[in-house]
Structure formats: C-alpha cells, structure tokens
Amino acid sequence: MNLARDELSERKVFQELIESEKLKIVFRPGNRIFPNPKGYKVNEIVTIRIVTKPGDDELNRPPIFNNFKKRVRIKNITVKDINELDDDDFISSYPTINNKDLLKYHLGLIYNLSPSDITEISKIELEYV
C-alpha cells in the first residue's frame, strides 16, 4: 500500500525529534528515488505524518496516523549498499541507530524483513520548511 506521493511516515517514538526538527536523515529499504515505488524526488516538499497503527501491504490495509504533520523538503537521496554506510551516514538520524547492523534490525522490524533481505537502502536527507 503506497502513501500519497507527498507523504513520508515515521513512527510515534520519533515525533518529538521531528517536532524539534532534529531528525534530518531517514532510511528506507531499497531504491526510494521516484519513479520507483514509494519514491521521492530531490527538492520535493512532503509532509511527515506519524503512524499510530501500521498498515499491511499484503492485506491492502492502510496505516492509521495521528493528527501531527510537518513539512520537509527532500534535500538529497542516496542509494547505497548497506555495507557501504559509515559512521557519518548516521549523524542527525535516529538516535537508536548508529551502525548498519542496528539499521538492518530497525528496518526489519518496520518492514517485516529479514536482516539478510536488506542490502540496498535509501538515505533520505530532510530540510524542514
């Protein structure tokens, strides 16, 4: 199930970081450069929304969001093999993730993937507007 093209979803645990504009790097599995599925364009303005109940693509069930919304510009998107990430890639990202193994675990939980399934990732840099 795809979000609206102009939306980016994050988990509730990160809402305070978004409100304070401290979360500036997010990661997604695969290539998230448009026109790829769930992709974005550099310089595109999107709205971050907070998921309160995850959806399920296989069941065609959309996520449920709270009322929070924050606008950001997609500053850059870098697609890399996850093994090419270095310490600098995690600066201004999720505070609980500072290496590729933790990122695999984080993405695996959210997207119901095995760590071995996560090879290519998109590093999405955000600028608050």
Buried (B, 14 or more C-beta within 10 A) or exposed (E): EEBEEEBBBBBEEBBEBBEEEEBBBBBBBBBBBBEEEBBBEEEBEBBBBBBBEBBEEEEEEBBEBEEBEBEBBBBEBBBBEBEEBEEEBBEBBBEEBBEBEEBBBBBBEBBEBEBEEBEEBBBBBBEBE
